[in-house]
């Protein structure tokens, strides 16, 4: 059943993405907000398909952050980028520059106002990222970053990068840690399999600005990893009850 529903969702995902991507082409020529509207509707359509085709729902815990903050989230699957973009209004996501070169998708995320970084740029890339983040926050938007820089399997050892500390130090704004357990449900080769259940995303207690770099990194990692471990345990119990562990 999981294979069948995952296949149906894959077909739905491709069809919806092609239709929306084609229809959104003219929006490249108009103000950015129009692309934000289209992107949020794409995310909404994907989450609708996950719920009604794959049986995968969503639960949000904790207060959703408003504008002008740094949001640092655990990253386990593509679900994270789709859902968080919809849950948090118009965040500027930090991602690798190569993604902006992807036809259609790359054009649209660039137009929507992401912060694209060169991973090989080291110190200069961090400075540019921090400068862009300050511009974004001055506009009243929040910045979304995945501190580990890549997807991690549930239970994998954490690998937090220095980029989030650079942003935190330069932004002078609170940092909201985010825990989730999406990797339990969106799994397999290229994330093909979608197991039924509920992905939980939890917005944790904000970290106030002004902490020293080492203290900030330790606090961020501890909060995210502790909460994520609890959500993963909760999700595994739910899957086991369905015979899907």
C-alpha positions as CSV (number, residue, x, y, z in Angstrom):
1,X,0.0,0.0,0.0
2,X,2.9,2.4,0.8
3,X,4.4,1.7,-2.6
4,X,1.1,2.3,-4.4
5,X,0.2,5.5,-2.6
6,X,3.8,6.8,-3.0
7,X,3.6,6.1,-6.7
8,X,0.3,8.0,-7.0
9,X,1.8,10.9,-5.1
10,X,4.8,10.9,-7.3
11,X,2.6,11.2,-10.4
12,X,0.5,13.9,-8.7
13,X,3.7,15.8,-7.7
14,X,5.1,15.8,-11.2
15,X,1.8,16.9,-12.8
16,X,1.1,19.7,-10.3
17,X,4.7,20.9,-10.4
18,X,4.8,21.1,-14.2
19,X,1.4,22.9,-14.4
20,X,2.4,25.5,-11.7
21,X,5.9,26.0,-13.1
22,X,4.6,26.7,-16.6
23,X,1.8,29.0,-15.3
24,X,4.3,30.9,-13.1
25,X,6.7,31.8,-16.0
26,X,5.1,35.3,-16.5
27,X,5.6,36.1,-12.8
28,X,9.4,36.3,-13.4
29,X,8.6,39.7,-15.0
30,X,6.5,41.2,-12.2
31,X,7.2,42.1,-8.5
32,X,8.6,39.4,-6.2
33,X,5.5,39.1,-4.1
34,X,3.7,37.4,-7.1
35,X,6.3,34.6,-7.1
36,X,5.9,34.3,-3.4
37,X,2.2,33.7,-3.9
38,X,2.8,31.1,-6.5
39,X,5.5,29.3,-4.5
40,X,3.3,29.2,-1.4
41,X,0.5,27.7,-3.5
42,X,2.8,25.1,-4.9
43,X,3.8,24.2,-1.3
44,X,0.1,24.1,-0.4
45,X,-0.6,21.7,-3.3
46,X,2.2,19.4,-2.4
47,X,1.1,19.2,1.3
48,X,-2.5,18.6,0.1
49,X,-1.3,15.7,-2.0
50,X,0.7,14.2,0.8
51,X,-2.3,14.3,3.1
52,X,-5.0,13.0,0.7
53,X,-2.9,10.6,-1.4
54,X,-0.1,9.4,0.8
55,X,-1.9,9.8,4.1
56,X,0.9,12.1,5.5
57,X,-0.3,14.9,7.6
58,X,1.3,17.8,9.5
59,X,1.3,19.0,13.1
60,X,2.8,22.3,14.2
61,X,3.9,22.8,17.8
62,X,5.0,26.0,19.4
63,X,4.5,29.5,18.3
64,X,5.3,30.2,14.6
65,X,7.9,33.0,14.5
66,X,7.0,36.3,13.0
67,X,9.2,38.6,11.0
68,X,12.8,39.7,11.4
69,X,14.2,36.6,13.1
70,X,16.7,33.8,12.3
71,X,15.1,30.4,12.0
72,X,17.5,27.4,12.3
73,X,15.8,24.1,11.4
74,X,16.7,20.4,11.5
75,X,16.9,19.0,7.9
76,X,15.8,15.5,7.1
77,X,14.0,15.6,3.8
78,X,12.6,17.8,1.0
79,X,9.4,18.0,3.1
80,X,11.2,20.5,5.3
81,X,11.7,23.1,2.6
82,X,8.2,22.7,1.3
83,X,6.4,22.8,4.6
84,X,8.5,25.5,6.4
85,X,8.1,27.8,3.4
86,X,4.4,27.6,3.9
87,X,4.2,27.6,7.7
88,X,6.5,30.7,8.0
89,X,5.4,33.5,5.8
90,X,7.9,34.5,3.1
91,X,11.2,33.5,4.7
92,X,14.5,34.0,2.9
93,X,15.9,30.4,2.8
94,X,19.7,30.0,2.7
95,X,20.7,27.4,0.1
96,X,23.5,26.5,-2.2
97,X,23.9,28.6,-5.3
98,X,23.8,25.6,-7.6
99,X,20.1,25.2,-7.0
100,X,19.4,28.6,-8.6
101,X,20.8,27.2,-11.9
102,X,18.1,24.5,-12.2
103,X,15.7,25.4,-15.0
104,X,12.3,26.7,-13.8
105,X,12.8,25.8,-10.1
106,X,16.0,27.7,-9.8
107,X,14.6,30.8,-11.6
108,X,11.6,30.8,-9.3
109,X,13.4,30.5,-6.0
110,X,15.8,33.2,-7.1
111,X,12.8,35.5,-7.9
112,X,11.1,34.6,-4.6
113,X,14.2,36.0,-2.8
114,X,16.4,33.2,-1.4
115,X,19.9,33.7,-0.1
116,X,22.1,31.7,-2.4
117,X,25.7,31.0,-1.2
118,X,28.8,29.6,-2.7
119,X,29.8,26.7,-0.4
120,X,33.4,26.9,-1.7
121,X,33.7,30.6,-0.9
122,X,34.5,30.1,2.8
123,X,35.0,33.4,4.6
124,X,34.0,35.6,1.7
125,X,30.8,33.6,1.2
126,X,29.9,33.9,4.9
127,X,30.4,37.6,4.7
128,X,28.1,37.9,1.7
129,X,25.5,35.6,3.3
130,X,25.5,37.7,6.5
131,X,25.2,41.0,4.5
132,X,22.3,39.6,2.5
133,X,20.6,38.3,5.7
134,X,20.8,41.8,7.2
135,X,19.1,43.3,4.1
136,X,16.4,40.7,4.3
137,X,15.7,41.3,8.0
138,X,15.7,45.1,7.4
139,X,12.8,44.4,5.0
140,X,10.9,42.7,7.7
141,X,11.4,39.1,6.5
142,X,12.9,36.2,8.5
143,X,15.9,34.1,7.4
144,X,15.6,30.3,7.3
145,X,18.7,28.2,7.5
146,X,19.4,24.5,7.9
147,X,22.5,24.6,10.2
148,X,23.9,21.2,9.1
149,X,23.8,22.2,5.4
150,X,22.4,18.9,4.2
151,X,19.8,16.3,5.0
152,X,20.5,14.0,7.9
153,X,18.9,10.6,8.5
154,X,16.9,10.3,11.8
155,X,19.3,9.4,14.5
156,X,22.4,10.4,12.6
157,X,25.2,12.2,14.5
158,X,24.7,16.0,14.2
159,X,27.1,18.0,12.0
160,X,26.4,21.7,12.6
161,X,28.3,24.2,10.3
162,X,29.6,27.6,11.2
163,X,27.4,29.5,8.8
164,X,24.5,29.7,11.3
165,X,26.8,31.3,13.9
166,X,28.0,33.9,11.4
167,X,24.4,34.8,10.7
168,X,23.4,34.9,14.3
169,X,26.4,37.1,15.2
170,X,25.7,39.6,12.4
171,X,21.9,39.7,12.5
172,X,21.5,40.9,16.1
173,X,18.2,39.1,16.2
174,X,16.7,36.1,18.1
175,X,17.3,32.6,16.7
176,X,14.3,30.2,16.7
177,X,15.4,26.6,16.7
178,X,13.2,24.1,14.9
179,X,12.9,20.3,15.5
180,X,11.1,17.9,13.3
181,X,10.8,14.2,12.3
182,X,10.1,14.3,8.6
183,X,12.8,11.8,7.7
184,X,10.8,8.9,9.2
185,X,8.0,9.5,6.8
186,X,9.7,10.9,3.6
187,X,12.3,8.2,3.0
188,X,13.9,5.8,0.6
189,X,15.9,6.5,-2.6
190,X,15.4,10.2,-3.5
191,X,12.7,10.3,-0.9
192,X,10.3,8.3,-3.0
193,X,8.5,6.5,-0.2
194,X,5.9,8.4,1.8
195,X,4.7,6.6,4.9
196,X,1.3,7.5,6.3
197,X,1.3,9.3,9.6
198,X,1.9,12.9,10.9
199,X,5.1,14.8,10.5
200,X,5.6,17.0,13.6
201,X,7.5,20.3,13.3
202,X,8.2,22.1,16.6
203,X,9.3,25.7,17.0
204,X,11.4,25.9,20.2
205,X,12.2,28.6,22.7
206,X,14.1,31.4,20.9
207,X,17.7,32.0,21.6
208,X,18.2,35.7,22.5
209,X,20.8,37.7,20.6
210,X,24.2,38.5,22.0
211,X,25.6,35.0,23.0
212,X,29.2,34.2,22.4
213,X,29.7,32.0,19.3
214,X,30.6,28.8,21.2
215,X,27.7,29.2,23.7
216,X,25.3,29.9,20.9
217,X,26.3,26.8,18.9
218,X,26.1,24.6,22.0
219,X,22.7,26.0,22.9
220,X,21.3,25.7,19.4
221,X,22.5,22.1,18.9
222,X,21.3,21.0,22.3
223,X,17.8,22.4,21.8
224,X,17.3,21.1,18.3
225,X,18.8,17.6,18.9
226,X,17.0,17.0,22.2
227,X,13.6,18.0,20.8
228,X,14.3,16.1,17.5
229,X,15.2,12.9,19.4
230,X,11.8,13.1,21.2
231,X,9.9,13.7,18.0
232,X,11.7,10.8,16.2
233,X,10.9,8.5,19.1
234,X,7.3,9.6,19.0
235,X,7.2,9.1,15.2
236,X,8.8,5.6,15.4
237,X,6.2,4.5,18.0
238,X,3.4,5.7,15.7
239,X,4.9,3.8,12.7
240,X,5.4,0.7,14.7
241,X,1.7,0.7,15.8
242,X,0.9,0.7,12.0
243,X,3.4,-2.0,11.3
244,X,5.5,0.4,9.2
245,X,8.6,0.7,11.3
